[in-house]
Amino acid sequence: MGSNKIKEQIAHNAEMTVDDFEYTPFNQEGGLLKARELFGTDLEPLINELNGYLIA
């Protein structure tokens, strides 16, 4: 799951949520289960941090 896809999601929506992993293009690469496998308990704090930078 590439960081480019996360950047694209943020660019189009100005935020990222855990639910976004269930939609294209993320669901094509494992969706939320894969994201949780890769990031574990850091997933939601990471998303919150990313969104914090967008708001600032």
N, C-alpha and C positions, 0 to 999 in steps of 0.2 A: 504494500500500500504506500504509494509515493507521497511525499510531502507536496509535490506539485498539485495533486488533486485537492489537498486541504487548502492550499493557496487559492486555487480556482473557486472553491466553494465559498471561501471568505470574500473573495473579490466580487462574486455575484450576489451574495446575500448580506454582506457586512457583519456576519456572525457565523459561528459554528456551534452546533448542538450535538449531543449524543445521538439524537434521533436522525441526524443527517447521514449517519453511517448506514442507515437502512435504505438509502436512495442511491440512484446512479450518480456517480460512478463507483461509489464505495461498496455497494452491494455486489458489484461484479468481482470484487476482490476479497470477499469474506464478510463484509458488513461489520456490524457492531461486534459480533463474536471475534472476528479477526483483530479489530481494533483493541478490544479488551485483552486478547492474547498478547498483542504486541506491547501495550502500554500498561496493562494491569490496573492497579488502583490509581496510577498516575493519570489515567485518561481524562477524567472529569476535571481535576485541577489544571491539567495542561490546556484543555479547552477553555476553561475560565480565564486562564492567564492570556491566551491568545486573544480572546474577546476583549479583555481589559486593555490590551494594546490598541485594539481597533477603536475603542471608545475614547481613549486618551487623545 
